Each structure stands twice: as C-alpha cells, then as structure tokens.
Amino acid sequence: MLIPLFLISFVACENDFHVESGESALQFSKDTLTFDTVFTNVGSATAKILVYNKQNKALNISELKLAGGAASAFRINVDGSKSANHLFRDITIKAKDSLYIFIEVKINPNDVNTPVLVQDSIVFNVENKNQRILLEAYGQDVEVLRNHTFTSNTILQGEKPYLIYDTLRVDPDVTLTLSAGTVFYFHHNANLLVYGNLNAEGTFEQPVIMRGDRLDDVKFNEPIPYNYVAGQWGGVYLMSKTGKHVLNHVHMNSGYVGLYFYNEDRNYKPSLEIHNCIIHNFLLYNIAVVNGDLLVTNSEISNSGSYTVYLNGGKHAFYHCTIANFFNQGSGRPTNRDNTPAVMLMDLNKALAMETVFKNCIITGSSTNELALATKFKDLYKGDFQYSYIRKTDPSELLVYKEIRWYEKNDTVFVRDIYDYEKEGYFDFTPDSISPARGLADPQIAIQYPLDLKGRSRLADGRPDAGAYEWYPTATQ
C-alpha cells in the first residue's frame, strides 16, 4: 500500500538570458532550465525555451540534440516534433524569427531518501559552432498513500515525504502518530479524516509539515509559488467524539480548511491541543471547533477567507497566540476574505457550555472588528481576556477583560502584514519595533512559555511581548 515514487521538481529560471556575444548565432530565453518543485505521479510538468534568430538572415541548425540521447531523463519537443533519440537535423529559423523547445523530465525511483540531481544539456550546432542550454532536475522518493485507511495504531516516520491522494482515513479507536520531520504533500482535494486520534510529534528543528503537492509557480499578476495560494488541498477533519489529539510543532498551510474539530454528541467532549504550530492561509477556516475542548499555546493562526478561529461549544484557551487575518492583502489568490471576524465565539447554537480564555495574545486583521461574541446572555458568558492586543469596535461586549490594548488607527503591529509581490517579502507576524504588542504580555504567563515560535527567549529583556513571536533587533531576526 506504500508505493515508492519520485518527486520531481519543475521551476524554470525567472529571468531571461540573452547571449550578447557577436559570435553566438542563436540567443535563448534561458541559459539554464532548472526543474524544481512540482510533484507528479504520471510524468512531469512541461517547461519551454525560446530559441531566437535575431539576425537579418535565416540560420540553419545542422544538429539539435540532447547530449544524453535516448538514455536521458529529459524529453524534448522541437516546434511540435519529437524524436526517439532526441536528435533533430537541419532546422531552419527564418530571419528575426524563433522556435519553441518544450522539455519534460522523468526520473526513475531509486529508493534514496535524499534529493537526487540529474543534468543534461541541449546542444545546438550552427555553422560548426556549438551552443548549449543546461537542464537540471531534482527528484526524491516519496511514499504514495491513495485512499488509504489506518485500521491499527500506526507511527509514520519522517524519512520520506508522503504524497496523499483522495482520502487518508484513521479508523475509530486508532491512533495515527506523525514523527518529527514527517511531511504530507496533499494532492488537490485530498483530506485527512480522523475518526480516532491524531498525534503529531514535531520538533522545532523538524516540524511536521502538511501542505499541497504543487511546488511550482502560478501566474496571477506576478508569478508566485502555489504554496502561497489557498485552496490547494482539502483539510484535516477530527471527527471522533472521544478523540484526544495533540499537535506539536506542526506547520500546515494553503488548503480549504485547516483543522475542523467536530463532535455532534453532546454527551462527550473530545480534546485538541495545539502547541508551537503555524496554521496559515486557508480558503475557509483555519481552526473550527464544535463541542470539544481546545488548548492552543505559542502558535500562529493566520489568514483565512472566512473565520480564522471559530469556537462553538466547549472550553477553549489560548496563550501567547497570534491570530491575524490579512487574507485579502496578498495571500496568493485573486479573491478577498468575507466579512466575518478573525475570531468568532458562537454561543447561540445548541452546543456544550462555553468558556473562553485569551491571555498574552494578538487578535487582529484587515477588518474593523476581528473578535465577535454571539450569545443571548452576555453577563453570564465565561470569557477571560487578559494582556492582549485586540482589534474590536465594541469592547463592552467583553465583560471580563484586563490590560487589553485595543486597536488604534495607524497602529503598526507586525513587521509585514502584506505579501509584497514586487519585493517578494512574505507575511511576517513578528511584532514591529513600534508594535503596541511589545511588552504587553503578563510575565507570569510568559514564564510558562519561555521560548517564542522562532525559538527565541521571551524573557531576555524582562518585557515579554503578546503573541506567538518576540520582537528582536532586525539584525538577529
């Protein structure tokens, strides 16, 4: 059921390369083509190179070939023509004209856990002079899990990545454990459905990673990695009414739903613990909880098309967490978030009694109100909000709060709350040097979480910051 397969990479160099030497008859759109970062189990993505004749006369390419011949891992198509041994003769390019070369690559699996580099070159002979374009590709074995069900307790190791197709299911009363360094690459619409228990045992050095399987670029206004585009895969669904789930040092991003923790039987109350995690850039929700207990510490939960955190039934506690929704500020998809707040406390449905704690946290985003409470009896709601930065229009809705720094116009909270396409600066939710979150945290709580999400001391300056990250001087970030 575990089938070895190769992970192939495919990203061409972004900048065009033009030969300036007068001795070079041909000019190329790229002098090196590097296939880097796309999975496939049926072949490779196709890249292209343009070959230009910028002279005022026609040029004859007496020979165009792959140096590796028929044994090459690469395949080329020259203006729609193929050759079994990748050798083409007597190709004429008219004056001021060009031709296309399309390139694919396929590497045979060799059961090696580390990436393997293969190289070849396209050789052009014009007027008895050779010119070359270098081809490179990386490949690594992966284990394919397709419609797989775990029927007994299983520990997955982090030696090779796992490529997930369709549904990965964990049966009731079964525990799936993900060891440090485990990587899940989910194909489009693939999901992890847990009817038992999920334990993810990542470390700071070797986190557990869950993400989409597209590692190449997509072009919107500018080329950006697919990994920055929400909706690349399904999500993780925790569906057991008795489940006990623990996620430590997990990085998951860019699916439809991050963690959907659901229990329809109010006679039970499953639990979910999330520690030192990054849950980022989901098309719908990052965390949705219905009738279960939740503990989240030292974690970033950021950017979603709808609620970033939705809580409905159960006891929910957040300590030193950054909850930030700037989804519509460059999350890599040409769509905006809806009008829902980043954090929704829903106490109207028929659910378990609710109790909510936020301490040493940041709750903010691009909307004017990023925290909402829906309940019939506000004076009876068990909410405890302390030492946190919150963007909210009506603070009186929260009856129990202490040392809250409310949003003010022109606040600069983070280093970067936008994806800057031009400078290619991605989101960075570390507090800015002038952030109102600096020095806001309760030191007594910070002592329990002495290291921030980047592994840096919260206690070094005696003034711990709210949120998952501690501000440090730029030179050491």
C-alpha positions, 0 to 999 in steps of 0.5 A: 500500500506504500508505493515508492515514487519520485518527486520531481521538481519543475521551476524554470529560471525567472529571468531571461538570458540573452547571449550578447556575444557577436559570435553566438548565432542563436540567443535563448530565453534561458541559459539554464532550465532548472526543474524544481518543485512540482510533484507528479505521479504520471510524468512531469510538468512541461517547461519551454525555451525560446530559441531566437534568430535575431539576425537579418538572415535565416540560420540553419541548425545542422544538429539539435540534440540532447547530449544524453540521447535516448538514455536521458531523463529529459524529453524534448519537443522541437516546434511540435516534433519529437524524436526517439533519440532526441536528435533533430537535423537541419532546422531552419529559423527564418530571419528575426524569427524563433522556435519553441523547445518544450522539455519534460523530465522523468526520473526513475525511483531509486529508493534514496531518501535524499534529493537526487540531481540529474543534468543534461544539456541541449546542444545546438550546432550552427555553422560548426559552432556549438551552443548549449542550454543546461537542464537540471532536475531534482527528484526524491522518493516519496511514499504514495498513500491513495485512499488509504485507511489506518485500521491499527495504531500506526507511527509514520516516520519522517524519512520520506515525504508522503504524497496523499491522494483522495482520502487518508482515513484513521479508523475509530479507536486508532491512533495515527502518530506523525514523527518529527520531520514527517511531511504530507504533500496533499494532492488537490482535494485530498483530506485527512479524516480522523475518526480516532486520534491524531498525534503529531510529534514535531520538533522545532528543528523538524516540524511536521509539515502538511501542505499541497503537492504543487511546488511550482509557480502560478501566474496571477499578476506576478508569478508566485509559488502555489504554496502561497495560494489557498485552496490547494488541498482539502483539510484535516477533519477530527471527527471522533467524539472521544478523540484526544489529539495533540499537535506539536510543532506542526506547520500546515498551510494553503488548503480549504480548511485547516483543522475542523474539530467536530463532535455532534454528541453532546454527551462527550467532549473530545480534546485538541491541543495545539502547541508551537504550530503555524496554521496559515492561509486557508480558503475557509477556516483555519481552526473550527471547533464544535463541542470539544475542548481546545488548548492552543499555546505559542502558535500562529493562526493566520489568514483565512477567507472566512473565520480564522478561529471559530469556537462553538461549544466547549472550553477553549484557551489560548496563550501567547497566540497570534491570530491575524487575518490579512487574507485579502492583502496578498495571500496568493489568490485573486479573491478577498476574505468575507466579512466575518471576524478573525475570531468568532465565539458562537454561543447561540447554537445548541452546543456544550457550555462555553468558556473562553480564555485569551491571555498574552495574545494578538487578535487582529486583521484587515477588518474593523472588528476581528473578535465577535461574541454571539450569545443571548446572555452576555453577563453570564458568558465565561470569557477571560481576556487578559494582556492582549492586543485586540482589534474590536469596535465594541469592547463592552461586549467583553465583560471580563477583560484586563490590560487589553490594548485595543486597536488604534488607527495607524497602529503598526503591529507586525513587521509585514502584514502584506505579501509584497509581490514586487519585493517578494517579502512574505507575511511576517507576524513578528511584532514591529519595533513600534508594535503596541504588542511589545511588552504587553504580555503578563510575565507570569504567563510568559514564564510558562512559555519561555521560548517564542515560535522562532525559538527565541527567549521571551524573557531576555529583556524582562518585557515579554511581548503578546503573541506567538513571536518576540520582537528582536533587533532586525539584525538577529531576526 
